[in-house]
């Protein structure tokens, strides 16, 4: 067997390094081979196997290196996206950017910060200077200070401005536990989970799915100010409650009313909850409080705030009871209405 084949055989057995084998010797020996002999064919097959093995190992190493590089790049990108998570923002939202107001050009953490700063001394709602959320064109990265057009990722440092991002509202928020969703009919983002709310076309707002078949519709029910604190309800960040009459107000404002023994809607005066137990106690109070002779036979007309029926009843200093629904949520009127009753 030739020297070249002997060297290749040694490489296969591991006793000779491929670096010690010379390509010149290999090609010189190939010229003297008898390609028809069995020993020559065996040697050529060995040469081919070694060459293929070396090429395959080099390709595998190249592929592994490429995979490692790609993985490192992906990890670097993902790690950059999460930098500063939950560390920036304001009292209203956790986010990693600030917005430039399209109305005045000032920079604020969010639209609520802008509105609070611009309107803290303004008493007249018609003179309020509110930021138009859909008009925001420019944002500033809280980490690197780079200013750019609205997008979820910073073009300079690669950080994610907010885990939740709505390009329609130009809205960012890192706290996704709120289950934010965008309502196309409302035109704004809301919280609580899209599967738990429905949009009522007549009321013009989103309500809990529990109210879908039981609420009383009032046109544009939330497109007004809260009757207690006078903050605009439609895009308020505070919890809002829907009263049985269909009117809306802040849930905390309703609690304040109840703490002061106010149990009727500030807009229509209907009862805000089931008052039957209170009416029972008033029945007992009226029975236990006889009127003086001068007022015993005095009769008055009343209008029920709950059922809107008019009744002529005996006057009592405690309260007058509606003859139609039994409610004591009534007011005294000067004359009878068409839907009246008496006793």
C-alpha positions as MATLAB code, in Angstrom:
seq = 'XXXXXXXXXXXXXXXXXXXXXXXXXXXXXXXXXXXXXXXXXXXXXXXXXXXXXXXXXXXXXXXXXXXXXXXXXXXXXXXXXXXXXXXXXXXXXXXXXXXXXXXXXXXXXXXXXXXXXXXXXXXXXXXXXXXXXXXXXXXXXXXXXXXXXXXXXXXXXXXXXXXXXXXXXXXXXXXXXXXXXXXXXXXXXXXXXXXXXXXXXXXXXXXXXXXXXXXXXXXXXXXXXXXXXXXXXXXXXXXXXXXXXXXXXXXXXXXXXXXXXXXXXXXXXXXXXXXXXXXXXXXXXXXXXXXXXXXXXXXXXXXXXXXXXXXXXXXXXXXXXXXXXXXXXXXXXXXXXXXXXXX';
ca = [
       0.000    0.000    0.000;
       1.301    3.543   -0.808;
       2.528    5.999    1.803;
      -0.572    8.137    1.357;
      -2.879    5.227    2.080;
      -0.775    4.198    5.074;
      -1.081    7.708    6.478;
      -4.841    7.721    5.912;
      -5.120    4.373    7.607;
      -3.192    5.773   10.571;
      -5.561    8.731   10.735;
      -8.546    6.378   10.839;
      -6.934    4.366   13.626;
      -6.163    7.573   15.545;
      -2.393    7.172   15.653;
      -1.768   10.074   13.237;
      -3.137   13.605   13.357;
      -4.818   14.925   10.180;
      -2.539   17.975   10.463;
       0.504   15.716    9.775;
      -0.961   14.504    6.484;
       0.111   16.429    3.354;
      -2.188   17.013    0.396;
       0.819   16.902   -1.972;
       1.713   13.314   -1.021;
      -1.917   12.342   -1.338;
      -2.275   13.614   -4.911;
       1.120   12.243   -5.989;
       0.231    8.771   -4.763;
      -3.124    8.849   -6.508;
      -1.333    8.928   -9.891;
       0.390    5.590   -9.181;
      -2.703    3.748   -7.938;
      -4.195    0.851   -9.786;
      -7.847    1.809   -9.583;
      -8.894   -1.724  -10.542;
      -7.157   -3.401   -7.593;
      -9.119   -4.179   -4.440;
      -6.486   -2.554   -2.215;
      -6.665    0.657   -4.252;
     -10.475    0.738   -4.082;
     -10.310    0.212   -0.303;
      -7.839    3.037    0.057;
      -9.962    5.438   -2.012;
     -13.035    4.598    0.042;
     -11.058    5.327    3.228;
      -9.892    8.650    1.794;
     -13.461    9.615    0.879;
     -14.784    8.678    4.359;
     -12.115   10.776    6.091;
     -12.785   13.763    3.849;
     -16.546   13.561    4.407;
     -16.054   13.190    8.155;
     -13.860   16.288    8.331;
     -16.322   18.366    6.244;
     -19.309   17.199    8.333;
     -17.578   18.124   11.596;
     -16.734   21.569   10.278;
     -20.343   22.136    9.126;
     -21.728   21.005   12.486;
     -19.369   23.319   14.353;
     -20.355   26.214   12.063;
     -24.057   25.494   12.638;
     -23.545   25.282   16.402;
     -21.705   28.599   16.394;
     -24.479   30.225   14.344;
     -27.126   28.840   16.706;
     -25.218   30.137   19.727;
     -24.906   33.573   18.142;
     -28.628   33.663   17.253;
     -29.615   32.516   20.741;
     -27.383   35.128   22.354;
     -28.882   37.834   20.149;
     -32.427   36.725   21.030;
     -31.602   36.655   24.742;
     -30.019   40.097   24.541;
     -33.082   41.475   22.758;
     -35.506   39.912   25.245;
     -33.465   41.136   28.209;
     -33.422   44.665   26.775;
     -37.203   44.633   26.378;
     -37.647   43.921   30.088;
     -35.231   46.539   31.424;
     -36.901   48.886   33.931;
     -40.136   46.896   34.149;
     -42.366   48.352   36.878;
     -39.771   50.965   37.895;
     -41.079   53.946   35.931;
     -44.375   55.754   35.536;
     -46.660   57.822   37.724;
     -49.485   57.453   40.231;
     -51.844   56.496   37.403;
     -49.823   54.021   35.277;
     -46.584   52.037   35.334;
     -44.844   52.672   32.014;
     -41.392   53.334   30.595;
     -42.128   56.387   28.507;
     -43.480   59.910   28.768;
     -45.753   61.647   26.288;
     -45.495   65.031   24.636;
     -48.835   66.781   24.761;
     -50.132   67.655   21.278;
     -52.085   70.608   22.672;
     -49.405   72.504   24.595;
     -46.136   70.703   23.746;
     -45.334   69.922   27.394;
     -44.048   66.514   28.518;
     -45.990   64.488   31.091;
     -46.041   60.910   32.364;
     -49.649   60.431   31.186;
     -52.745   62.359   30.150;
     -54.095   62.379   33.722;
     -50.910   64.025   34.980;
     -51.372   66.659   32.255;
     -55.025   67.237   33.103;
     -54.353   67.470   36.848;
     -51.535   69.967   36.332;
     -53.451   72.149   33.888;
     -56.845   72.134   35.631;
     -56.099   71.985   39.356;
     -57.532   75.507   39.853;
     -60.220   75.331   37.163;
     -63.770   75.131   38.523;
     -65.669   75.493   35.264;
     -65.717   72.173   33.321;
     -66.190   74.055   30.045;
     -62.812   75.739   30.513;
     -60.835   72.585   31.217;
     -57.608   71.995   29.281;
     -57.582   68.213   28.698;
     -55.055   66.274   26.655;
     -56.535   64.614   23.523;
     -55.228   61.062   23.888;
     -55.693   60.085   20.250;
     -53.664   63.069   19.110;
     -50.400   62.045   20.786;
     -47.646   61.847   18.155;
     -44.411   61.808   20.158;
     -43.135   59.865   23.179;
     -39.905   60.007   25.197;
     -38.165   56.883   26.512;
     -37.848   57.047   30.301;
     -34.547   55.112   30.232;
     -32.477   56.755   27.501;
     -34.442   59.969   26.882;
     -34.845   59.278   23.165;
     -37.845   61.006   21.576;
     -39.629   59.227   18.747;
     -42.972   58.544   17.128;
     -45.443   56.394   19.069;
     -44.415   52.727   19.160;
     -44.121   50.007   21.782;
     -40.317   49.626   21.621;
     -37.670   52.352   21.899;
     -35.802   52.757   18.609;
     -32.572   53.620   20.414;
     -32.164   51.371   23.472;
     -34.673   48.637   22.549;
     -36.653   48.805   25.796;
     -40.363   47.974   25.825;
     -42.347   51.101   26.714;
     -45.258   49.087   28.139;
     -46.302   45.448   28.324;
     -49.770   46.527   27.215;
     -49.784   48.861   24.219;
     -52.697   50.269   22.214;
     -51.721   52.167   19.099;
     -55.260   53.540   18.708;
     -55.313   55.194   22.134;
     -51.533   55.788   22.295;
     -51.721   54.010   25.639;
     -48.947   52.175   27.543;
     -49.123   50.190   30.796;
     -46.761   47.666   32.400;
     -49.430   46.398   34.813;
     -51.238   43.816   32.676;
     -53.074   42.404   35.715;
     -55.757   44.984   34.945;
     -56.722   42.928   31.865;
     -56.861   45.952   29.574;
     -58.763   45.801   26.301;
     -59.711   48.265   23.593;
     -63.397   48.875   22.858;
     -63.874   50.130   19.301;
     -67.377   51.400   20.080;
     -66.201   53.436   23.077;
     -63.039   54.393   21.216;
     -60.874   53.943   24.318;
     -59.183   51.209   26.353;
     -60.900   49.783   29.409;
     -59.891   47.357   32.168;
     -61.409   44.171   33.564;
     -61.190   41.759   30.611;
     -63.012   41.914   27.298;
     -64.912   38.683   28.040;
     -66.459   40.237   31.168;
     -67.945   43.327   29.528;
     -70.360   44.225   26.749;
     -70.988   47.503   24.970;
     -74.525   48.882   25.218;
     -75.224   50.928   22.100;
     -78.024   52.962   23.701;
     -76.118   53.763   26.890;
     -72.993   54.373   24.800;
     -70.561   52.622   27.140;
     -69.290   49.259   28.391;
     -71.051   47.509   31.258;
     -70.421   44.297   33.160;
     -71.804   41.229   31.385;
     -73.972   40.665   34.482;
     -76.015   43.737   33.545;
     -76.569   42.780   29.920;
     -80.199   41.715   30.401;
     -81.044   43.541   33.613;
     -79.878   47.164   33.408;
     -82.161   50.092   32.647;
     -80.894   51.910   29.547;
     -80.224   55.637   29.737;
     -78.918   57.327   26.601;
     -75.230   58.279   26.955;
     -75.352   57.179   30.588;
     -71.676   57.869   31.309;
     -71.120   60.867   29.037;
     -71.467   63.347   31.894;
     -69.816   64.330   35.166;
     -70.253   62.433   38.412;
     -73.113   64.164   40.315;
     -71.046   64.135   43.521;
     -67.403   64.926   42.612;
     -68.094   66.371   39.113;
     -65.302   64.370   37.431;
     -66.059   63.178   33.902;
     -67.249   59.565   34.090;
     -66.757   58.173   30.588;
     -62.958   57.920   30.756;
     -62.516   58.009   34.525;
     -59.943   55.647   36.074;
     -62.100   55.249   39.206;
     -64.664   52.470   39.628;
     -68.131   53.381   38.371;
     -71.429   51.900   39.522;
     -74.697   51.693   37.586;
     -77.749   52.511   39.694;
     -81.099   50.670   39.293;
     -82.490   53.763   37.578;
     -79.759   53.544   34.923;
     -77.771   56.584   36.009;
     -74.071   56.241   36.797;
     -71.657   57.656   39.359;
     -68.384   56.786   41.048;
     -68.691   53.806   43.387;
     -66.760   55.660   46.113;
     -69.060   58.668   45.792;
     -72.080   56.391   46.247;
     -70.526   54.973   49.424;
     -70.016   58.508   50.736;
     -73.685   59.267   50.071;
     -74.826   56.165   51.943;
     -72.569   57.015   54.886;
     -74.506   60.288   55.111;
     -77.878   58.479   54.902;
     -78.554   59.532   51.303;
     -80.120   56.559   49.515;
     -81.628   58.180   46.424;
     -80.140   58.978   43.026;
     -78.873   62.587   42.887;
     -80.306   62.927   39.362;
     -83.761   61.338   39.497;
     -84.278   60.707   43.261;
     -85.117   57.005   42.803;
     -83.892   54.645   45.518;
     -80.381   53.353   44.869;
     -80.977   49.972   46.587;
     -83.683   47.728   48.048;
     -85.248   49.801   50.829;
     -88.040   47.392   51.837;
     -86.598   46.773   55.309;
     -86.424   50.530   55.896;
     -90.024   50.956   54.786;
     -91.085   48.274   57.291;
     -89.408   50.166   60.119;
     -91.068   53.394   58.995;
     -94.447   51.632   59.094;
     -93.802   50.847   62.732;
     -92.633   54.392   63.428;
     -95.729   55.934   61.829;
     -98.024   53.615   63.793;
     -96.256   54.502   67.036;
     -96.480   58.253   66.422;
    -100.107   59.489   66.496;
    -100.723   62.903   65.002;
    -102.344   65.750   67.007;
    -106.043   66.310   66.452;
    -105.404   69.382   64.348;
    -103.516   67.289   61.754;
    -105.282   63.957   62.146;
    -107.608   64.374   59.178;
    -105.303   66.461   57.020;
    -104.811   65.027   53.543;
    -102.052   65.848   51.052;
    -101.026   64.855   47.547;
     -97.690   63.103   47.139;
     -95.531   61.996   44.198;
     -93.562   58.765   44.538;
     -89.948   59.096   43.394;
     -89.668   55.340   42.861;
     -92.755   54.540   40.755;
     -93.766   58.094   39.712;
     -97.361   57.550   40.920;
     -99.367   60.300   42.662;
    -101.477   59.593   45.740;
    -103.697   61.504   48.142;
    -102.776   60.340   51.654;
    -103.146   61.404   55.258;
    -100.432   63.770   56.309;
     -97.888   62.454   58.814;
     -94.915   64.196   60.351;
     -92.638   61.145   59.865;
     -93.274   60.408   56.175;
     -95.978   59.795   53.558;
     -96.300   56.342   52.024;
     -97.000   55.707   48.335;
    -100.260   53.809   47.881;
     -99.009   52.163   44.668;
     -95.630   50.663   45.566;
     -95.433   51.159   49.342;
     -92.343   53.355   49.178;
     -91.712   56.202   51.575;
     -89.436   57.861   48.997;
     -92.075   60.472   48.234;
     -92.484   64.235   47.976;
     -95.480   66.418   48.676;
     -97.093   68.101   45.642;
     -99.606   70.903   45.235;
    -102.085   69.083   43.029;
    -102.967   65.644   41.753;
    -101.389   64.132   38.633;
    -103.180   62.001   36.060;
    -101.932   58.647   37.471;
    -103.233   59.312   40.989;
    -104.903   57.350   43.775;
    -106.243   58.196   47.214;
    -107.671   56.767   50.390;
];
